[in-house]
Amino acid sequence: MYGMKKLTLSLLLSAASLTAFAQAAPAASAASAASAAPATCTASAAEKKLAGAAKNSFMTKCEKDATARCEAAATERKLAGAAKASNVKKCVKDAVGAA
């Protein structure tokens, strides 16, 4: 009787650890893929070696995209008023990067 409980517990723990490992592996690969891409619009423009009008156009589009993502994130977090405005402003600044 005791041996059967021990065996069952061992199997359950093994299954749980395999499930946790399987879920952590894709997250780790997604994080490494995200870190491989430039983190900001400015870094992306520099990596693409953009200059002049092409850089201005790219930065404008990137800033608009960042604003849309940040607005959506703030809405999802149920922010409103000054808190939302502040959060969006910081989020866009972080996404665009230093000029």
CYANA upper distance limits for C-alpha pairs under 8 A (distance plus 0.5 A):
  1 MET  CA      5 LYS  CA      7.07
  2 TYR  CA      6 LYS  CA      6.78
  3 GLY  CA      7 LEU  CA      6.63
  4 MET  CA      8 THR  CA      6.61
  5 LYS  CA      9 LEU  CA      6.57
  6 LYS  CA     10 SER  CA      6.63
  7 LEU  CA     11 LEU  CA      6.73
  8 THR  CA     12 LEU  CA      6.71
  9 LEU  CA     13 LEU  CA      6.66
 10 SER  CA     14 SER  CA      6.61
 11 LEU  CA     15 ALA  CA      6.63
 12 LEU  CA     16 ALA  CA      6.64
 13 LEU  CA     17 SER  CA      6.65
 14 SER  CA     18 LEU  CA      6.69
 15 ALA  CA     19 THR  CA      6.66
 16 ALA  CA     20 ALA  CA      6.70
 17 SER  CA     21 PHE  CA      6.59
 18 LEU  CA     22 ALA  CA      6.55
 19 THR  CA     23 GLN  CA      6.76
 20 ALA  CA     24 ALA  CA      6.66
 21 PHE  CA     25 ALA  CA      6.70
 22 ALA  CA     26 PRO  CA      7.84
 23 GLN  CA     27 ALA  CA      7.45
 24 ALA  CA     28 ALA  CA      6.69
 25 ALA  CA     29 SER  CA      6.84
 26 PRO  CA     30 ALA  CA      6.56
 27 ALA  CA     31 ALA  CA      6.64
 28 ALA  CA     32 SER  CA      6.77
 29 SER  CA     33 ALA  CA      6.63
 30 ALA  CA     34 ALA  CA      6.62
 31 ALA  CA     35 SER  CA      6.67
 32 SER  CA     36 ALA  CA      6.70
 33 ALA  CA     37 ALA  CA      7.33
 35 SER  CA     39 ALA  CA      7.72
 38 PRO  CA     43 ALA  CA      6.11
 38 PRO  CA     44 SER  CA      5.92
 38 PRO  CA     47 GLU  CA      8.37
 39 ALA  CA     43 ALA  CA      7.20
 39 ALA  CA     44 SER  CA      8.02
 39 ALA  CA     95 ALA  CA      7.60
 40 THR  CA     44 SER  CA      6.73
 40 THR  CA     94 ASP  CA      7.67
 40 THR  CA     95 ALA  CA      5.47
 40 THR  CA     96 VAL  CA      5.61
 40 THR  CA     97 GLY  CA      5.78
 41 CYS  CA     45 ALA  CA      6.63
 41 CYS  CA     59 MET  CA      6.91
 41 CYS  CA     62 CYS  CA      6.58
 41 CYS  CA     63 GLU  CA      8.02
 41 CYS  CA     95 ALA  CA      6.93
 41 CYS  CA     96 VAL  CA      5.15
 41 CYS  CA     97 GLY  CA      6.87
 42 THR  CA     46 ALA  CA      6.70
 42 THR  CA     59 MET  CA      7.84
 42 THR  CA     96 VAL  CA      6.52
 42 THR  CA     97 GLY  CA      6.15
 42 THR  CA     98 ALA  CA      7.24
 42 THR  CA     99 ALA  CA      6.96
 43 ALA  CA     47 GLU  CA      6.55
 43 ALA  CA     97 GLY  CA      8.03
 44 SER  CA     48 LYS  CA      6.65
 45 ALA  CA     49 LYS  CA      6.53
 45 ALA  CA     50 LEU  CA      5.92
 45 ALA  CA     55 LYS  CA      6.95
 45 ALA  CA     58 PHE  CA      7.78
 45 ALA  CA     59 MET  CA      8.02
 46 ALA  CA     50 LEU  CA      6.75
 50 LEU  CA     54 ALA  CA      6.56
 50 LEU  CA     55 LYS  CA      5.42
 51 ALA  CA     55 LYS  CA      5.30
 51 ALA  CA     56 ASN  CA      8.17
 52 GLY  CA     56 ASN  CA      6.83
 53 ALA  CA     57 SER  CA      6.53
 54 ALA  CA     58 PHE  CA      6.60
 55 LYS  CA     59 MET  CA      6.48
 56 ASN  CA     60 THR  CA      6.59
 57 SER  CA     61 LYS  CA      6.76
 58 PHE  CA     62 CYS  CA      6.49
 59 MET  CA     63 GLU  CA      6.45
 59 MET  CA     96 VAL  CA      8.30
 60 THR  CA     64 LYS  CA      6.74
 61 LYS  CA     65 ASP  CA      6.67
 62 CYS  CA     66 ALA  CA      6.57
 62 CYS  CA     96 VAL  CA      7.83
 63 GLU  CA     67 THR  CA      6.55
 63 GLU  CA     92 VAL  CA      7.47
 63 GLU  CA     95 ALA  CA      8.25
 63 GLU  CA     96 VAL  CA      6.69
 64 LYS  CA     68 ALA  CA      6.76
 65 ASP  CA     69 ARG  CA      6.77
 66 ALA  CA     70 CYS  CA      6.50
 66 ALA  CA     91 CYS  CA      8.37
 66 ALA  CA     92 VAL  CA      6.17
 66 ALA  CA     95 ALA  CA      6.77
 66 ALA  CA     96 VAL  CA      7.95
 67 THR  CA     71 GLU  CA      6.46
 67 THR  CA     88 VAL  CA      7.56
 67 THR  CA     91 CYS  CA      8.44
 67 THR  CA     92 VAL  CA      6.23
 68 ALA  CA     72 ALA  CA      6.68
 69 ARG  CA     73 ALA  CA      6.65
 70 CYS  CA     74 ALA  CA      6.59
 70 CYS  CA     87 ASN  CA      8.45
 70 CYS  CA     88 VAL  CA      5.88
 70 CYS  CA     91 CYS  CA      6.48
 70 CYS  CA     92 VAL  CA      7.11
 71 GLU  CA     75 THR  CA      6.65
 71 GLU  CA     88 VAL  CA      6.56
 72 ALA  CA     76 GLU  CA      6.57
 73 ALA  CA     77 ARG  CA      6.71
 74 ALA  CA     78 LYS  CA      6.74
 74 ALA  CA     79 LEU  CA      5.97
 74 ALA  CA     80 ALA  CA      8.46
 74 ALA  CA     84 LYS  CA      6.48
 74 ALA  CA     87 ASN  CA      7.49
 74 ALA  CA     88 VAL  CA      7.31
 75 THR  CA     79 LEU  CA      6.34
 75 THR  CA     80 ALA  CA      8.19
 75 THR  CA     84 LYS  CA      8.39
 79 LEU  CA     83 ALA  CA      6.63
 79 LEU  CA     84 LYS  CA      5.39
 80 ALA  CA     84 LYS  CA      5.27
 80 ALA  CA     85 ALA  CA      8.09
 81 GLY  CA     85 ALA  CA      6.83
 82 ALA  CA     86 SER  CA      6.45
 83 ALA  CA     87 ASN  CA      6.53
 84 LYS  CA     88 VAL  CA      6.52
 85 ALA  CA     89 LYS  CA      6.56
 86 SER  CA     90 LYS  CA      6.74
 87 ASN  CA     91 CYS  CA      6.51
 88 VAL  CA     92 VAL  CA      6.53
 89 LYS  CA     93 LYS  CA      6.64
 90 LYS  CA     94 ASP  CA      6.60
 91 CYS  CA     95 ALA  CA      6.65
 92 VAL  CA     96 VAL  CA      6.49
 93 LYS  CA     97 GLY  CA      6.42
 93 LYS  CA     98 ALA  CA      8.44
